[in-house]
Amino acid sequence: AVFLYILFTFSSFSIFLHVIIGTIIVIFLELISGIIALTFLKRRFWDYRSSRFNFYGFIDVRHSFYWLVLVIIYRALYSFLF
């Protein structure tokens, strides 16, 4: 949420670009968090390996779509509140 707030506040992109860039940021954070958890904690907190389109089980298309929807909702709330 902090990264999205910074993106929405300090950039003058269109709403469409905010959503696209925000979704990419969130998906990248999910990927990095999964890699860090597996590397340092030796635990896999989520596992998308059974999903058809996944990247080493850390991210997949279905959950990336969910992130897209959540970023759209967050952007709408941001526009409404700020």
N, C-alpha and C positions, 0 to 999 in steps of 0.2 A: 504494500500500500504506500509505503514511503517513496519508493522509486516512481510509482505512478503519480503520486502527488507532485513530486519534483518535475516530472515530465510535463504534466498538465499545467503547472504553474509557470514554469520558466521557458516554455517553448511556445512559439506562435504558429504551430502547425494547425492544419484543419482537424476537425473532429475525427474524420476518417483516418488520417495519419496517426493521430493520438492513439486510436484503438489498435491499429496495426502494430505500431512500435511498442505500445504497452503490452500487447499479447506476446510479442517476440521476447520482450524483457522477462515476463513472467514465466514463459516456457523455458527460457535459458536459465532462470533461477531454479526452476524445478530440476532441470538437468544437472546443474552444478551442485545443488543440495543433495541429490541422490548419489552423485559420484563421491562427494565429501563424506557422506554418511557411510557408504560402503567401504571407502578407503580407510578412514580413521576410526570409525566405530564398529566396523566389521558387521554392520547390519543393513539390511535392505528394508526400509520402512514401507515402500510400495514396490510392486512388481508388475509391470505391464508386459512381461515376456510372453504371456499367453495371448495377448492381443495381436491381431494380424499385422498392423503397421506400427512397429515400435522401434525405438532406438536403444538397444541394449537393456531394455526393460525399464528405463528411467522415464521416458516420455512416449506418448503415443497420440494418434490422431484424435481419438475420441475425447481424451482428457484435454488435449489442446483446444478442441472446440469448446469445452466447458470453460477453460480459461478465457477464451474469446468472449463468451457470453458474460462472464463475471467482469471483464474489463469494460465491456459496453455498459453494464449496469453501474459500475463505479464511475465511469465517465459521465453518465447521465446524472448521477447523484452529485458529482463534482460541479457540473454546470448549474444544477438547481441550488446547491448550497453556497457556492462561491461565485 
